[in-house]
């Protein structure tokens, strides 16, 4: 689905929403309503349906884009107020060195008790709202703006991985000398898993996707940062280090009473083991079939 820009001239922004079914249990209509409520009006919208993996869907949307700023939004996100687009555009236009300007992820006002608990235990699921433009690894595909020219220069999204689009794109942007930042006072709602089953399923899929990347595309395996600042962040660590760290993370989760996080680690581990045994390399040709997309997740790597 594509909506025409609100002005006759070429739009400034092209909003791309990758979605398997264009509905996502009602999330897509809610997202489109939040976009329609924006004070910023110079945009077009491309909902890319039925295309996987997610990187391919985003690239198809970018190929249709007529604007100079690409805005990528997950299909289960919702813009928290009417100024999100304007704030993202302001950051991009104010500094030519910015390659990605992201919105902070906050809890929806109708979040359940389970989702509130998860937000306290998984920092990347509930990120700080900053007062000024802040270099941070917390910017992600939940909602971000990228100059289309820069997006093309760094090679667009990878179409050959199941998860990890966020860290991969952030690394390539920084290597190109671009800043990855959070925009000030810019918030979106991105629902957390509501219930044990959904949480376990999410982390099992993340583990599977991580095993796939390690098995077939090891150069795309990066760390993610939980803290706001990215000054001391190192995106590359060895497999041995990650494996040795995993049981310590599990133990720390138990000792700190973060049982949701501990259970998520267990599910991630099973997913990783299953992916190591069964994952097959996905087709990279659009004419070939590929597995259902694993929407990129803002959680930390194991």
N, C-alpha and C positions, 0 to 999 in steps of 0.2 A: 504494500500500500504506500502510495506517495501522495502527499498533499502539496499543493502549489504554494509558493511564497505569498505573503500578504501584500507584497508590493509588485508592480509590474516589472521593475528592474530585477536584475540578478540579485538573489538574497545575499546577505552578508554571512549568514550561518546556514549550514546544512546539518540537520539533526538526523543521526542514524541510530535506529533501534533494532538490533538483531533479535528475532523471536521465532521460535519453532512454529508456533501456531497463530501468532498475531493476537493472542488473547491473554495467555498466562493466568488463567483463573481470575480474570477481571483486572489484572494489573495493568495491561496495556491500555485499555480505555481510561483507567484512572490516570496513568502517566500522560496520555494525550490531553486529558482535561487540564492537568497541571501545566502543560506546555501552553495550551491555549490561554491560560490565565496570566501568562507572563506580560510584564510591561514592555519588554523588548519584543518587537514585532517583525523584525527583518530576518525571517527564517523560512526554510522549507523542511519538511519531515519525510524521511524514508523509513518505513517499517519493512525490514527485510525478513520475509517469512520462509520457513521451511528449508533454510540453508545451514549446513553444518560442515565443519566445526565453526565455532564462533568467529574465528579470525577471518574465514572466508566470507561470512555474512557481512562483517564490518567492511571488508574490502569491496564487496559488491555495492554497498551503500556509498562508500567513498567514490566509486567510479561514477555514480549517478549524481554526485554532489555538484551543485553549481555555485555554491558559496566559497568564500576564501577561508572560512573557519569551520572546521569539522567538529561537531559536538556528538560524542558517543554516549549513549545512555542505555544501561541494562533494562530489559523489558519488565523487571519487577521493581525498578526504582520509581520514585515519585518526587517531583520537585517540591521542596518544603514551603516555599513562599514564592511570591510573584517577581522576585528580583534575581533569581538564580542565573538566568541566561545573561542578563545585563552585567552582572558582576564577573562572570567568566569572560565575557567579551572585553570588559574594561581591562582585565589583567593581561590578556593577549595583546591588546592594542597598545598598552602602556609600555611594554618591554619586549623588544624583538628577540631577546635571548630566551624567552619562555617558550618551551616546546610543548608543555602540557600544563594546563591549569585545571585542578580537580576541585570537586566539592567535598565537604566533610559529610560523613555518614552519621546520622543521628537517629535516635529511637523515634518511631512514630508515636503520636499521642495515644493511639489505641493499642500499643504494644502489650502483649500478655505478660503475666508474671514470669513465665518461662523465658520469654524473650528478654525481659529485663535482667534476669539472672545471667543469661548468655552474654549480654552486653558488658556486664561487669567482669566476665571471665575471658572474653576474647577482645582485646583492645582494638583490633582492626575492624571489628563490627560496630564500633561506636567511637568515632574519631573526634578529636577536639575541633571546635570551631575557632579559627584563628582570627586575630585582630588585624593582621597585616599579611601581605604576601609572604609565604613561608615555604622555603625549600623543604620538601618532605617526600618520603617514600609512600606516604599514605594516599597520595593521589591515585585514582584508579578508574577503571572503565564503568564503575557505578554511575558516574557522570563526570565527564571531562571535556575540555575544549583543546583542540590542537590546530594550529595553522595547517591548512590542507597542503600547502607547498612543503612544509616540514614533514608532514606525514608521508608524503610521496618520497621525499629525499632519503628518509631513513629506511625505506623499503616496505612501508605499510605493515599490516599485521601478518604474522606467520599463519599459514594455513595448514601446517603439518604437525600441530600439537593440540592436545585435548584440553590442557589447562596451562596456566602460567603466562597468559598473554600480557597481563599487567607488568610483572617484573621484566619480561623480555623487552617490551616496548620502552619502559623507563630506562633500562640499561642502554639501549640503542640511542635514545634521545640524548642521554648524558654523554655518551661517547661522541656524539655529533656536536657537543659543546652547548647543548640546550639545557635550560633549567626545567625541573619538574617541581611544581609548587601546588600548594593549596591556596585557593582564592579566599580572601577575607570575608567573613559573615555570609558564607555560601553553604547552604545545607540541603541535603536530600534525605529522604526516607528510603532505606533499603532493608526490607524485612528480614529479620533473623529467622532461622528455623524455629517453628513453633511446636515443640514436643520432641521427645527422645527419638522417636523413629525417624523424623526428618533430619535431626541433627546427625544421627548415626549414618543415615544414607548419604548426606552431604559429604561427610568426612571419608566415608568409604570411597565415594567417587573421586574425591580429591586425591586420596592415596593411590587409587588406580591410575588417575591421570599423571601423577608424579612418577609412578613406576614406568608408565609409557614413555614419558619424556626421558627418564634415565636410560631406558632400554634402547630407544631409537634416536633421540635428539638430545644427547647429554649436554651439548653446548647451550641448551636453553634452560638448564636447571639453575635457578638463582634463589638466593635468600630473599626474604621480605622482612621489613623492619616493623617492630611494634611501637616504638616511640615516635614522637612527633618529629624530632630533628633527624636529619640524614647525614650530619657532618661526619660521624665515625662509622657510617654504615659500609659494610663490605658485601657486595652482591654475590661473590664467589666463595664457596667453602668446599672442602673435599667430601667425597662420599663417606670416607672413614670417619671424619669429624661429625658428620650429620648422624651417622649410625650410632656413634658413641654417645652423642648428646641426647638421643631420643629417650633412653630409659631415665636419664636424669630429669628431663622435662616431665615425664610421667610421674616420677617420685615427687617433684616439686609441686605438681598440681594436686596430688593427694595430700601432702603435708600442709598446703595452704587452703585446703578445703574446697578446691575448685574441681568438683566431681564431674561437672559437665565437660570441662576441659580434659580431664583424665579419660573419660569415656570416648571423647572425640579422638584422642590420640590412639586409643585401642582400635577404634573403627578405622582410622587412617592406616594403622599398621596392617590390619587385615586386607584393606583395599590395596595397599602397596604390594603385599605378598601375592594377592590374586592377580594383580596387573603384571607382576614380574613373571608369572607362570603362563598367563593367557593372552596378554595384549598382543595385537597384531598391528602392523604399521598401516596407517590410514591412507586412502587414496588421495593424491594431491590434485588430480584432474577434476574439474567441475563436472565432467560427464560421467565420472565414476561415483559409486555410492560411498558414503562415509558414515561413521556412527553418529548417533545423536550428540549434539554439542554438550559439553560440560561448561555451563556458564562460568566465566572466570570468577574466582572467589577471592574476597579480600583478606583471607586468613593467612597466617604465617606458615612457612614451610616447616616440615618436620626436621 
